[in-house]
């Protein structure tokens, strides 16, 4: 099922989550009305209306909180992925004034790391996996900066300049490693199965109360039931699509990495 939705556009996924529950709810309600006619429900209309209001508010609070929580996690995952490229840009900016051997090696390793993350590791994040090769490239670039040799014949001002640059780069590498770790953790985090059970069960309970209303016009009542089910399905679909930030039609993009490669001409030898 996950593979099917991963290959489907976001519009189609959300439409599926709306249409399928709506059709199923309308069919079940039509069957229910065959067994229980509207005249038997009308005397209990006021009680059913009061109870559905209470249940609806409770369900809306839980569902809305979960949608906001998943949305916030998705947005934070995108911010972490973008901040990682910012840290690399800072290193590359400072790298311009380093000694030739350190500058060339560090630029080469960071360029390989950017391509490895964008082209190889990004698809792996959909399954919550980490690319060992990308991590090795990042560590190699870090070791290059940490082991940078200061010329023995350099004057005091040059020694201070290179030492300051190395300290600044190590700070950027610390940010890079932190955001990389958060990116991997974001790829592995998702809503637990009991929460999906809770929102589906809550939706079914709410629809059960909707069935208890009696309306003489059967078509009109089925349309209202379908709209309620479609709204519930839409919210569940949003949660489902944004639950795994690097998976599905709605996912964290690697546009920042492409921009990093283009702006710093990392594709050039």
Long-range contacts (C-beta under 8 A, 24 or more apart in sequence): 2-247, 5-240, 5-241, 5-248, 5-249, 6-126, 6-247, 6-248, 6-249, 8-249, 9-249, 10-241, 10-248, 10-249, 10-250, 11-249, 12-249, 13-237, 13-240, 13-241, 13-248, 13-249, 14-234, 14-237, 14-238, 14-241, 16-237, 17-233, 17-234, 17-236, 17-237, 17-240, 18-230, 18-231, 18-233, 18-234, 18-237, 19-230, 19-233, 20-233, 21-203, 21-229, 21-230, 21-232, 21-233, 22-226, 22-227, 22-229, 22-230, 22-233, 23-226, 24-229, 25-207, 25-225, 25-226, 25-228, 25-229, 26-222, 26-223, 26-225, 26-226, 26-229, 28-211, 29-210, 29-211, 29-221, 29-222, 29-225, 30-218, 30-222, 32-211, 33-218, 33-221, 37-214, 38-214, 38-215, 38-216, 38-218, 38-221, 39-214, 40-214, 41-212, 41-213, 41-214, 42-214, 44-212, 45-213, 45-214, 48-209, 48-212, 48-213, 49-213, 51-209, 52-206, 52-209, 52-210, 52-212, 52-213, 55-205, 55-206, 55-209, 56-206, 56-209, 58-202, 59-202, 59-203, 59-205, 59-206, 62-198, 62-199, 62-202, 63-199, 63-202, 63-232, 63-235, 63-236, 64-235, 66-191, 66-195, 66-199, 66-239, 67-235, 67-238, 67-239, 70-191, 70-238, 70-239, 70-242, 70-243, 71-238, 71-242, 73-186, 73-189, 73-242, 73-245, 74-242, 74-245, 74-250, 74-252, 76-186, 77-183, 77-186, 77-187, 77-245, 77-246, 77-252, 78-245, 78-252, 78-253, 80-179, 80-182, 80-183, 80-186, 81-179, 81-183, 81-186, 81-252, 81-254, 81-256, 81-257, 82-256, 83-175, 83-179, 84-176, 84-179, 84-180, 84-183, 85-114, 85-256, 85-257, 85-259, 85-260, 86-175, 87-172, 87-173, 87-175, 87-176, 87-179, 88-113, 88-114, 88-172, 88-176, 88-260, 89-260, 89-263, 89-264, 90-168, 90-169, 90-172, 90-175, 91-141, 91-145, 91-169, 91-172, 91-173, 91-176, 92-264, 94-165, 94-168, 94-169, 94-172, 95-169, 97-161, 97-165, 98-148, 98-162, 98-165, 99-148, 99-149, 99-151, 99-162, 102-144, 102-145, 102-148, 102-149, 105-144, 106-141, 106-144, 106-145, 107-266, 109-137, 109-140, 109-141, 109-144, 110-137, 110-141, 110-266, 111-261, 111-264, 111-266, 111-267, 112-137, 113-137, 113-138, 113-141, 114-257, 114-260, 114-261, 114-266, 115-261, 115-266, 117-254, 117-257, 118-254, 118-257, 118-258, 118-261, 122-246, 122-254, 122-257, 125-183, 125-184, 125-187, 125-246, 125-247, 126-187, 126-244, 126-246, 126-247, 126-248, 126-251, 127-247, 128-184, 128-187, 128-188, 129-187, 130-184, 135-180, 138-176, 138-177, 138-180, 141-173, 142-170, 142-173, 142-177, 145-169, 145-170, 145-173, 146-170, 186-245, 186-246, 186-252, 187-244, 187-245, 187-246, 190-243, 190-244, 191-239, 191-243, 199-236, 199-239, 200-236, 203-229, 203-232, 203-233, 203-236, 206-232, 207-232
